[in-house]
Amino acid sequence: MADRARESRRVVLCIGNLQRGDDAAGRAVARALRVSLGDVEIIEEEGEATTVLARLEGADAAFIVDACVSGATPGDIHRFDIVAGPLPQTAFSASTHGFGLADSLELARALGALPSRCVVYAIEGGTFDIGAPMSPAVAAAVDTVADRLRTEILGE
């Protein structure tokens, strides 16, 4: 139908470094979701600020998955509604790129580029050593976050 409203663009942006232990959590969620979300874009990135901004551009809804360090137990899952307020700087300020996810999302907000729906799922990490495997607690959390995202996105 020609008058039909345009399809909304939904993205799941999964951030992490596959070579740094629990930092791979976001990327592991992407791989768990690839075959189950149909028309939703599943994107894997290392998390560089300008790339995050570019991936959010034009999205109506964005779901972001990343590892965090807040002092909670490794494998704990946090969910943040970014439209309602900023991410806690203390949990998301560390980045191998020097500009953390919290900073990237606040820049998107300041530029008017934050999607109207923006949710971050953060998995508490414990080890980020180069070459380390993902810890069992974080690997279990990956499956839980993938399930929660399927429910949240498909239940819209």
Order of alpha helices (4+ residues) and beta strands (2+ residues): beta-alpha-beta-alpha-beta-beta-alpha-alpha-beta-alpha
